[in-house]
């Protein structure tokens, strides 16, 4: 079975398994915003359902088409043809995941999305902005930024949350992030990977870097060179999920579940870098922090 046939088969399964509560959430969001279901942003539907954007996309198999068809099966017309932006982002993501970053030219995306190249320029301004939109939707960047910019949370739970988001972004079809990383590793000077260096990597490294720097300052994480700390955290998990599809085809290899893999990598990272909590004084504040304030 070809990768495309397998993806179509998985999509058929996902369409049949869209939970009724997600259909109801989509209808409520559409009524609240006074829009057709097809025009309601996926984030608004996720908020209506009380789940994260990444969780909703995972339950839909990575595309909202399954939800629109489930709404239609429930007797409600989800609306006419979706906006050019949504169609183009989805088309580009599938081309990247199946054929690589270089395949996502404006001409190829326009043909797949059933629109004109002119409409892509009018919507995005150019290929760079289209790719930015693809990375925002099909990588874990937005969910990571939300997780790491929130109120301070337990270190171990935050690490596990980051790993689950990274694993989801690497494994969920269309596999945009693995395709882009593969091209960047094979051809680091290629013009097509420049968008990765200018847009995605600074945001990803910046978000993780600020959070880890704050954990170091708070005395919860070892004071290591920041870039090496980021690599130590993300590197093993990213490598595992990049190679996981190959491992699935190797005779005799039994892969751990995604959940088990994330847990093992989280425990290993925490054992390597986590520090004991500083002892608290009588006022409940860590003694280390009180000394620093003098």
C-alpha positions, 0 to 999 in steps of 0.5 A: 500500500502506498503512503498516499493510500495508507493516509487515505485509509486512515482518513476514512477511519478518522472520519468515521470516528469523529466524536459527537461532542466535537460535532456539537462543539463545532455547531455551537461555535458556528452559532456563536460566531454567526458563521458557517462551520467551515469558516470557524477557526479550528482554535475556536472549535477547540475552545468550545470543546474545552480541549487544546488545539493540538488535541482536537487536531489529533482526534481529527487525524490532523485535518478538519475535513473529517469534522466538516464531513461529520457535521454534514453526516449529522444533517447540517451543511458545513458551508461552501468551499472553505477559504483559500487560506485553509485550503492552501495551508492544508494542500501545502502541508500534504505536499511537504509531508509526502514529497518534501519542502521543495514540492510546495511551490505556489503553482503546485499548491494552487493546483491542489487547493483549486485556486489561482496563484494570484489568490495565494499572493493576495492571501499570503503575500508570497511563499514564505508567509504560506510556509509560516502558516503551515508551520503554525498549524502543523507543528507544535509551535503554537501549543509550545508557546502557550504552554511555556508562556503560562504561569509557572508550573511543576518542572516535571509536568512541564517537561512531560507536556513539552515532550507530548507536544513534540511527539504529536507534532512529529508523528501526526500526519501530514508529517510536515516537521519531519520532512522539513527537518530531513531537508534541513539536515540533508541540505542545510544551505538549500534556499527552501530551508531558509524559512526554517532557520528564520522563522521556526527555529528561533521561535522554538529555541527562543520559547524553550530557551526562555523557559529553561533559563527561568528554571536555571535562575530558580535553581531547579535546573543545572546551569549548563550552556543554554543551547546544549541544555535545549539539545539535551532536552529535545534531541533524543526525543526528536531523533526517536520520532524521526526514525520511528517509521523506519523502526516499525519496518525492521523485523524483530524491533518492538517499539515502545508506545508513544506514551512510554517513549515520552515518559522514558525521555522525560525521566531521563532528562529530569534525572540528568538536569533537575536539582532538588528544590532549595530549602524553604525558610520560615516565611515559606520562601526558598532560602536561596532566593532570600539570600539573593535579595539581600 
